[in-house]
Amino acid sequence: MYIIPDALTETVTVTPEPVVETVYPEPVVATVVVTETVEVHLQQQGMPAPPPVAAATYYPNCTAARAAGVTPIYQGEPGYGTHLDRDGDGIACE
């Protein structure tokens, strides 16, 4: 019988190759809003703009005008109407 001495045993160490894994990021959804500032230069010509018109004021009769505390009403003032000016002198509910 033959005995093989332990000195003849060889140890082999193997290092595995690294595993390379490619990771792709998730797509990103983005909303882009673009704004632009525009300067507008208005050129005034000749006549000035007419004055703003007041909201229409109407009194069906002088009793309603007196209740609103606006009598007398002169021609050109809000609420004046020829139906309120009996004598036609431009002063209603006098």
C-alpha positions in Angstrom: 0.0 0.0 0.0 1.2 3.4 -0.9 0.6 6.6 1.2 0.5 9.9 -0.5 1.9 12.7 1.7 -0.2 15.8 2.4 2.5 18.0 0.9 1.5 17.1 -2.6 -2.0 18.5 -2.2 -2.5 21.8 -4.1 -4.9 24.5 -3.1 -6.4 26.6 -5.9 -8.3 29.8 -5.2 -10.6 31.2 -7.9 -11.8 34.8 -7.8 -15.1 35.2 -9.6 -15.5 37.9 -12.2 -17.5 40.9 -10.9 -21.0 41.1 -12.2 -21.8 44.4 -14.1 -25.4 45.4 -14.0 -26.7 48.4 -16.0 -29.5 50.3 -14.2 -31.5 52.8 -16.2 -33.3 55.6 -14.4 -37.1 55.9 -14.6 -38.1 58.6 -17.2 -39.0 61.9 -15.7 -42.1 63.8 -16.9 -41.7 67.6 -16.7 -44.0 70.5 -17.7 -42.3 73.6 -18.9 -44.2 76.9 -19.0 -42.7 79.7 -21.0 -43.9 83.3 -20.4 -43.1 86.4 -22.2 -43.6 90.0 -21.0 -44.7 92.4 -23.7 -44.7 96.2 -23.3 -47.5 98.0 -25.0 -47.1 101.7 -25.6 -50.3 103.5 -26.4 -50.0 106.8 -28.3 -52.6 109.3 -27.4 -53.9 111.2 -30.4 -55.8 114.5 -30.5 -58.8 114.2 -28.3 -58.7 112.8 -24.8 -60.9 109.8 -24.0 -64.5 110.7 -23.0 -65.2 110.5 -19.2 -66.5 107.2 -18.0 -70.2 106.9 -18.1 -71.9 106.3 -14.7 -74.2 103.4 -14.3 -77.7 104.3 -15.4 -79.8 105.7 -12.6 -83.5 105.8 -13.1 -86.3 107.0 -10.8 -89.8 106.2 -12.0 -91.3 109.2 -10.2 -90.4 112.0 -7.8 -91.5 110.1 -4.8 -88.8 107.5 -5.5 -86.2 110.2 -6.1 -87.1 112.0 -2.8 -86.9 108.6 -1.0 -83.4 108.2 -2.4 -82.5 111.7 -1.1 -81.4 113.1 -4.5 -83.9 115.9 -5.1 -83.8 118.2 -6.8 -82.2 116.6 -9.8 -80.6 118.9 -12.4 -80.4 118.2 -16.1 -77.2 116.2 -16.8 -77.1 114.6 -13.4 -77.6 110.8 -13.0 -81.3 110.1 -12.6 -82.6 113.2 -14.4 -85.5 112.5 -16.8 -87.9 114.7 -18.6 -90.7 112.6 -17.1 -89.6 114.1 -13.7 -89.4 117.7 -14.9 -93.0 118.9 -15.2 -92.3 122.5 -16.3 -89.3 121.6 -18.5 -86.8 124.0 -16.9 -84.1 121.4 -16.4 -84.8 120.9 -12.7 -86.7 117.7 -11.9 -88.6 117.1 -8.7 -88.3 120.7 -7.4 
